[in-house]
Amino acid sequence: MTDYKNEKLNYQFFDLQGKLLSSGSITSQQTEINTSTLASATYFVHIMNQENIKVQSFKIIKK
């Protein structure tokens, strides 16, 4: 995230069916999500603020 300002943010990682696959805290401008065990598919990452409001979303295509 380019505009990360040490806010308390969390991520939620979903598959196309909306199943929550993982979640966690964002600790820096670059946070890794391990996808090595996931199949090739399209996924979504939602960035949530302290009030659990979505502030940004990303579409991830794993090949």
Backbone as JSON Lines, residues from 0, in Angstrom:
{"i":0,"aa":"M","n":[0.84,-1.18,0.0],"ca":[0.0,0.0,0.0],"c":[0.88,1.23,0.0]}
{"i":1,"aa":"T","n":[0.62,2.12,-0.87],"ca":[1.48,3.29,-1.01],"c":[1.21,4.36,0.04]}
{"i":2,"aa":"D","n":[-0.01,4.4,0.59],"ca":[-0.33,5.46,1.54],"c":[-0.47,4.93,2.97]}
{"i":3,"aa":"Y","n":[0.28,3.91,3.31],"ca":[0.28,3.34,4.67],"c":[0.93,4.33,5.62]}
{"i":4,"aa":"K","n":[0.25,4.67,6.72],"ca":[0.76,5.7,7.64],"c":[0.8,5.17,9.08]}
{"i":5,"aa":"N","n":[1.28,3.94,9.27],"ca":[1.35,3.32,10.6],"c":[-0.02,3.22,11.26]}
{"i":6,"aa":"E","n":[-1.07,3.16,10.45],"ca":[-2.41,2.95,10.98],"c":[-2.56,1.49,11.39]}
{"i":7,"aa":"K","n":[-3.52,1.22,12.25],"ca":[-3.81,-0.16,12.6],"c":[-4.75,-0.72,11.54]}
{"i":8,"aa":"L","n":[-4.18,-1.49,10.61],"ca":[-4.95,-2.06,9.52],"c":[-4.85,-3.58,9.57]}
{"i":9,"aa":"N","n":[-5.88,-4.23,9.05],"ca":[-5.89,-5.68,8.93],"c":[-6.24,-6.04,7.5]}
{"i":10,"aa":"Y","n":[-5.89,-7.27,7.11],"ca":[-6.29,-7.75,5.8],"c":[-7.17,-8.98,5.96]}
{"i":11,"aa":"Q","n":[-8.03,-9.19,4.96],"ca":[-8.84,-10.39,4.85],"c":[-8.65,-10.9,3.44]}
{"i":12,"aa":"F","n":[-8.33,-12.2,3.32],"ca":[-8.0,-12.83,2.05],"c":[-9.1,-13.83,1.7]}
{"i":13,"aa":"F","n":[-9.79,-13.61,0.56],"ca":[-10.95,-14.41,0.18],"c":[-10.75,-15.11,-1.16]}
{"i":14,"aa":"D","n":[-11.46,-16.25,-1.35],"ca":[-11.52,-16.85,-2.67],"c":[-12.71,-16.26,-3.41]}
{"i":15,"aa":"L","n":[-12.94,-16.71,-4.66],"ca":[-14.02,-16.15,-5.48],"c":[-15.41,-16.42,-4.9]}
{"i":16,"aa":"Q","n":[-15.56,-17.48,-4.12],"ca":[-16.84,-17.8,-3.52],"c":[-17.11,-16.99,-2.25]}
{"i":17,"aa":"G","n":[-16.15,-16.16,-1.84],"ca":[-16.32,-15.34,-0.65],"c":[-15.88,-16.01,0.63]}
{"i":18,"aa":"K","n":[-15.23,-17.18,0.51],"ca":[-14.74,-17.88,1.7],"c":[-13.47,-17.2,2.21]}
{"i":19,"aa":"L","n":[-13.48,-16.87,3.5],"ca":[-12.31,-16.25,4.12],"c":[-11.21,-17.31,4.26]}
{"i":20,"aa":"L","n":[-10.07,-17.08,3.61],"ca":[-8.96,-18.04,3.64],"c":[-7.94,-17.69,4.71]}
{"i":21,"aa":"S","n":[-7.71,-16.41,4.92],"ca":[-6.78,-15.98,5.97],"c":[-7.03,-14.52,6.29]}
{"i":22,"aa":"S","n":[-6.52,-14.12,7.44],"ca":[-6.6,-12.71,7.83],"c":[-5.44,-12.43,8.77]}
{"i":23,"aa":"G","n":[-5.14,-11.16,8.92],"ca":[-4.04,-10.8,9.8],"c":[-3.82,-9.31,9.84]}
{"i":24,"aa":"S","n":[-2.81,-8.92,10.58],"ca":[-2.47,-7.51,10.73],"c":[-1.5,-7.07,9.65]}
{"i":25,"aa":"I","n":[-1.61,-5.83,9.25],"ca":[-0.66,-5.23,8.32],"c":[0.34,-4.48,9.2]}
{"i":26,"aa":"T","n":[1.59,-4.87,9.1],"ca":[2.6,-4.33,10.0],"c":[3.55,-3.35,9.34]}
{"i":27,"aa":"S","n":[3.48,-3.22,8.03],"ca":[4.35,-2.28,7.31],"c":[3.75,-2.0,5.94]}
{"i":28,"aa":"Q","n":[4.44,-1.17,5.16],"ca":[3.95,-0.83,3.82],"c":[3.85,-2.07,2.95]}
{"i":29,"aa":"Q","n":[4.7,-3.07,3.18],"ca":[4.66,-4.33,2.43],"c":[4.43,-5.47,3.41]}
{"i":30,"aa":"T","n":[3.33,-6.18,3.24],"ca":[3.0,-7.32,4.08],"c":[2.8,-8.53,3.17]}
{"i":31,"aa":"E","n":[3.48,-9.63,3.45],"ca":[3.36,-10.83,2.63],"c":[2.24,-11.72,3.12]}
{"i":32,"aa":"I","n":[1.52,-12.29,2.17],"ca":[0.51,-13.3,2.45],"c":[0.96,-14.57,1.73]}
{"i":33,"aa":"N","n":[1.17,-15.63,2.48],"ca":[1.65,-16.88,1.9],"c":[0.53,-17.54,1.1]}
{"i":34,"aa":"T","n":[0.76,-17.69,-0.21],"ca":[-0.21,-18.32,-1.09],"c":[0.33,-19.6,-1.71]}
{"i":35,"aa":"S","n":[1.43,-20.11,-1.19],"ca":[2.09,-21.27,-1.8],"c":[1.22,-22.53,-1.82]}
{"i":36,"aa":"T","n":[0.3,-22.66,-0.89],"ca":[-0.54,-23.86,-0.84],"c":[-1.86,-23.69,-1.58]}
{"i":37,"aa":"L","n":[-2.09,-22.51,-2.14],"ca":[-3.35,-22.24,-2.82],"c":[-3.28,-22.59,-4.3]}
{"i":38,"aa":"A","n":[-4.4,-23.0,-4.85],"ca":[-4.49,-23.33,-6.28],"c":[-4.42,-22.07,-7.13]}
{"i":39,"aa":"S","n":[-4.1,-22.26,-8.4],"ca":[-4.13,-21.15,-9.34],"c":[-5.58,-20.69,-9.49]}
{"i":40,"aa":"A","n":[-5.82,-19.44,-9.17],"ca":[-7.19,-18.91,-9.2],"c":[-7.14,-17.41,-8.96]}
{"i":41,"aa":"T","n":[-8.3,-16.8,-8.9],"ca":[-8.44,-15.38,-8.57],"c":[-8.86,-15.26,-7.11]}
{"i":42,"aa":"Y","n":[-8.24,-14.33,-6.41],"ca":[-8.51,-14.1,-4.99],"c":[-8.7,-12.61,-4.76]}
{"i":43,"aa":"F","n":[-9.26,-12.27,-3.61],"ca":[-9.46,-10.88,-3.24],"c":[-8.87,-10.61,-1.86]}
{"i":44,"aa":"V","n":[-8.25,-9.45,-1.72],"ca":[-7.73,-9.0,-0.44],"c":[-8.44,-7.7,-0.09]}
{"i":45,"aa":"H","n":[-9.04,-7.66,1.09],"ca":[-9.69,-6.45,1.58],"c":[-8.85,-5.91,2.74]}
{"i":46,"aa":"I","n":[-8.59,-4.62,2.7],"ca":[-7.87,-3.93,3.77],"c":[-8.9,-3.22,4.63]}
{"i":47,"aa":"M","n":[-8.85,-3.52,5.93],"ca":[-9.84,-3.0,6.87],"c":[-9.15,-2.1,7.9]}
{"i":48,"aa":"N","n":[-9.84,-1.01,8.29],"ca":[-9.29,-0.13,9.32],"c":[-9.72,-0.6,10.72]}
{"i":49,"aa":"Q","n":[-9.4,0.17,11.74],"ca":[-9.72,-0.19,13.13],"c":[-11.21,-0.38,13.37]}
{"i":50,"aa":"E","n":[-12.03,0.35,12.64],"ca":[-13.48,0.25,12.8],"c":[-14.07,-0.86,11.94]}
{"i":51,"aa":"N","n":[-13.21,-1.68,11.35],"ca":[-13.6,-2.8,10.48],"c":[-14.33,-2.32,9.22]}
{"i":52,"aa":"I","n":[-13.93,-1.15,8.73],"ca":[-14.45,-0.6,7.49],"c":[-13.42,-0.84,6.39]}
{"i":53,"aa":"K","n":[-13.91,-1.34,5.25],"ca":[-13.02,-1.63,4.12],"c":[-12.48,-0.32,3.56]}
{"i":54,"aa":"V","n":[-11.14,-0.19,3.5],"ca":[-10.53,1.02,2.98],"c":[-9.89,0.81,1.61]}
{"i":55,"aa":"Q","n":[-9.62,-0.46,1.26],"ca":[-9.04,-0.74,-0.04],"c":[-9.23,-2.22,-0.35]}
{"i":56,"aa":"S","n":[-9.33,-2.55,-1.63],"ca":[-9.45,-3.94,-2.07],"c":[-8.51,-4.19,-3.24]}
{"i":57,"aa":"F","n":[-8.04,-5.43,-3.32],"ca":[-7.15,-5.83,-4.39],"c":[-7.64,-7.15,-4.96]}
{"i":58,"aa":"K","n":[-7.51,-7.31,-6.27],"ca":[-7.75,-8.6,-6.9],"c":[-6.41,-9.23,-7.18]}
{"i":59,"aa":"I","n":[-6.22,-10.48,-6.76],"ca":[-4.97,-11.21,-6.94],"c":[-5.24,-12.38,-7.89]}
{"i":60,"aa":"I","n":[-4.44,-12.5,-8.92],"ca":[-4.55,-13.63,-9.83],"c":[-3.3,-14.47,-9.67]}
{"i":61,"aa":"K","n":[-3.47,-15.68,-9.15],"ca":[-2.35,-16.58,-8.95],"c":[-2.31,-17.55,-10.13]}
{"i":62,"aa":"K","n":[-1.15,-17.62,-10.78],"ca":[-1.01,-18.5,-11.94],"c":[-0.22,-19.72,-11.58]}
